Amino acid sequence: METFSRSCGDHSQALPRLDANAQRIVRHAARLAQSGLVTLGHLREALEGDERADEGPVRVRTDLELRRVLERAWELAAEGGRGCVGRPQLEEALAEATAVALGIDLQRLRFARYWVQRRESVPARLRHGVIDAEAVAELVRSV
């Protein structure tokens, strides 16, 4: 896997490592930008667009917002124990950036996501006294 780079003034910074699918998406976004700065709109369009074959290397120059989304995607990948960023991390990071742009508090959004994920786990259901046959069967399978 390659590392994309972008120039920032007279510095060159490496973007997080991307898996093959994420590389295709970022390359597609760069092509949509037509050699200009790649923005969140380009990334959103590339994620929503069709998955087409990789057309080779392209120079990726990101704006600050996209840079932050890519860094957040890297954090999400690291939290999930992945060594590189994939499509799910790009989608989640973009969703967070969109929520922030709409005025939603990011910390509250993350807490809500954490709470829902934790609540849906079997041990959480058992802790809260919700013991049903499905939860017990799932717990037995996990042991």
MOHUDA-V292677 format. One record per residue. RES is the residue in one small letter. SS is DSSP state (H for helix, E for strand, L for the rest). PHI is phi as a letter, one per 30 degrees, with the letter a starting at -180 (* if undefined). D_FIRST is the distance of its C-alpha to the first C-alpha in Angstrom with 1 decimal. Layout:
RES_SS_PHI_D_FIRST ; RES_SS_PHI_D_FIRST
//
This chain:
m_L_*_0.0 ; e_L_c_3.7 ; t_L_c_6.8 ; f_L_d_9.6 ; s_E_b_13.0 ; r_E_b_16.5 ; s_E_c_19.8 ; c_E_b_22.4 ; g_L_i_25.7 ; d_L_c_25.2 ; h_E_c_22.3 ; s_E_b_18.6 ; q_E_c_16.7 ; a_E_d_13.0 ; l_L_d_12.2 ; p_L_e_10.8 ; r_L_d_7.3 ; l_E_b_7.1 ; d_L_d_6.8 ; a_H_e_7.2 ; n_H_d_10.8 ; a_H_d_10.7 ; q_H_d_8.7 ; r_H_d_11.5 ; i_H_d_14.0 ; v_H_d_13.3 ; r_H_d_13.4 ; h_H_d_16.5 ; a_H_d_18.0 ; a_H_d_17.6 ; r_H_d_19.4 ; l_H_d_22.0 ; a_H_d_22.6 ; q_L_h_23.4 ; s_L_i_22.1 ; g_L_c_23.7 ; l_L_d_22.6 ; v_E_d_20.5 ; t_L_c_22.7 ; l_H_d_22.9 ; g_H_d_24.8 ; h_H_d_22.1 ; l_H_d_19.7 ; r_H_d_22.5 ; e_H_d_23.3 ; a_H_d_19.7 ; l_H_d_19.7 ; e_H_d_23.2 ; g_L_d_22.7 ; d_L_d_21.9 ; e_L_d_18.6 ; r_L_c_18.4 ; a_L_d_16.3 ; d_L_d_13.4 ; e_L_c_15.3 ; g_L_j_12.9 ; p_L_d_12.0 ; v_L_a_14.3 ; r_L_d_15.5 ; v_L_c_15.3 ; r_L_c_18.4 ; t_E_c_19.2 ; d_L_d_22.7 ; l_H_d_23.6 ; e_H_d_23.8 ; l_H_d_20.4 ; r_H_e_19.0 ; r_H_d_21.0 ; v_H_d_19.8 ; l_H_d_16.1 ; e_H_d_17.3 ; r_H_d_19.4 ; a_H_d_16.6 ; w_H_d_14.8 ; e_H_d_18.3 ; l_H_d_18.7 ; a_H_d_15.6 ; a_H_d_16.9 ; e_H_d_20.3 ; g_L_d_19.2 ; g_L_i_17.6 ; r_L_c_14.0 ; g_L_d_11.2 ; c_L_b_9.3 ; v_E_d_11.1 ; g_L_c_12.1 ; r_H_e_14.9 ; p_H_e_17.7 ; q_H_d_16.9 ; l_H_d_16.7 ; e_H_d_20.0 ; e_H_d_21.7 ; a_H_d_20.9 ; l_H_d_22.2 ; a_H_d_25.2 ; e_H_d_26.0 ; a_H_d_25.9 ; t_H_d_28.2 ; a_H_d_30.5 ; v_H_d_30.9 ; a_H_d_31.6 ; l_L_d_34.3 ; g_L_j_35.8 ; i_L_d_34.8 ; d_L_d_34.5 ; l_H_d_30.9 ; q_H_d_32.3 ; r_H_d_34.6 ; l_H_d_32.0 ; r_H_d_29.8 ; f_H_d_33.0 ; a_H_d_34.0 ; r_H_d_30.6 ; y_H_d_30.9 ; w_H_d_34.6 ; v_H_d_34.0 ; q_H_d_31.2 ; r_H_d_33.5 ; r_H_d_36.5 ; e_H_d_35.1 ; s_L_d_34.3 ; v_H_d_37.0 ; p_H_e_37.9 ; a_H_d_38.5 ; r_H_d_40.7 ; l_H_d_42.7 ; r_H_d_43.0 ; h_L_d_44.6 ; g_L_i_47.0 ; v_L_c_45.6 ; i_L_c_45.9 ; d_L_b_45.8 ; a_H_d_45.4 ; e_H_d_41.9 ; a_H_d_40.8 ; v_H_d_42.6 ; a_H_d_41.1 ; e_H_d_37.5 ; l_H_d_38.3 ; v_H_d_39.8 ; r_H_d_36.8 ; s_H_d_34.5 ; v_L_d_36.7
//
